[in-house]
Amino acid sequence: MEGDINEWYDYIVENGYRPQSPPWEAAPGCMTFCFYDKEGNVIQLYHDPEEPAIPHWSRLEGYPMGDFRTPEQKAWAESTYTD
């Protein structure tokens, strides 16, 4: 399946997987989201439009490493989390 990250997100949700978060910008121009597989493992999909197969770590210069979600995305993810 080809398409942008939003199409993948819709596909994952429509097929019964529970998202951990909606898509967010993880690095300049790069989108990602996480979801739970049927066993509860977290899976992350990442899309870099410039080089889909090879991440450009140099593009992260100036970005702190860690959680890139907005406060709204974090709150949404926490509201959907169940242990």
C-alpha positions as CSV (number, residue, x, y, z in Angstrom):
1,M,0.0,0.0,0.0
2,E,1.4,3.4,-1.0
3,G,0.1,6.7,0.3
4,D,0.7,9.3,2.9
5,I,0.8,8.6,6.7
6,N,-2.8,9.8,7.1
7,E,-4.0,7.1,4.7
8,W,-2.0,4.5,6.7
9,Y,-3.5,5.8,9.9
10,D,-7.0,5.5,8.5
11,Y,-6.3,2.0,7.2
12,I,-4.9,0.9,10.6
13,V,-7.9,2.3,12.5
14,E,-10.5,0.9,10.0
15,N,-9.0,-2.5,10.4
16,G,-9.5,-2.7,14.1
17,Y,-6.2,-1.6,15.5
18,R,-6.1,0.9,18.5
19,P,-4.0,3.9,17.8
20,Q,-1.7,5.2,20.5
21,S,-1.6,8.7,18.9
22,P,-2.8,10.5,15.8
23,P,-0.1,11.3,13.2
24,W,2.4,14.0,14.3
25,E,5.5,15.6,12.9
26,A,8.5,13.8,14.3
27,A,11.1,15.8,12.4
28,P,10.9,18.5,9.8
29,G,8.7,17.1,7.0
30,C,8.6,13.6,8.6
31,M,5.4,12.2,10.0
32,T,4.8,9.3,12.3
33,F,2.2,7.6,14.5
34,C,2.0,4.6,16.9
35,F,-0.6,2.0,17.3
36,Y,-1.1,-1.3,19.2
37,D,-1.0,-4.7,17.4
38,K,-3.4,-7.4,18.5
39,E,-1.0,-8.6,21.2
40,G,-0.7,-5.1,22.7
41,N,2.7,-4.3,21.3
42,V,3.4,-0.7,20.2
43,I,4.1,-0.4,16.4
44,Q,5.4,2.9,15.0
45,L,5.0,3.9,11.3
46,Y,7.4,6.7,10.1
47,H,7.3,8.5,6.8
48,D,10.2,10.5,5.4
49,P,9.1,11.9,2.0
50,E,12.6,12.7,1.0
51,E,14.1,9.2,1.6
52,P,11.5,6.7,2.7
53,A,13.9,3.8,3.3
54,I,16.7,5.7,5.0
55,P,16.2,8.2,7.9
56,H,17.9,11.5,7.7
57,W,19.3,11.8,11.3
58,S,21.0,15.1,10.3
59,R,17.6,16.6,9.8
60,L,17.1,16.3,13.6
61,E,19.7,18.9,14.3
62,G,18.3,21.4,16.8
63,Y,15.5,19.1,17.8
64,P,15.7,17.7,21.3
65,M,15.6,13.9,21.3
66,G,12.5,12.6,23.0
67,D,8.7,12.9,22.7
68,F,7.8,15.2,19.7
69,R,4.1,15.1,20.3
70,T,2.1,18.3,21.1
71,P,0.4,18.6,24.5
72,E,-2.9,17.8,22.7
73,Q,-1.5,14.6,21.2
74,K,-0.1,13.5,24.5
75,A,-3.4,14.1,26.3
76,W,-5.2,12.2,23.5
77,A,-2.8,9.3,23.7
78,E,-3.0,9.1,27.5
79,S,-6.8,9.2,27.3
80,T,-6.8,6.1,25.1
81,Y,-4.2,4.1,27.1
82,T,-5.4,1.1,29.1
83,D,-3.2,-1.2,31.0
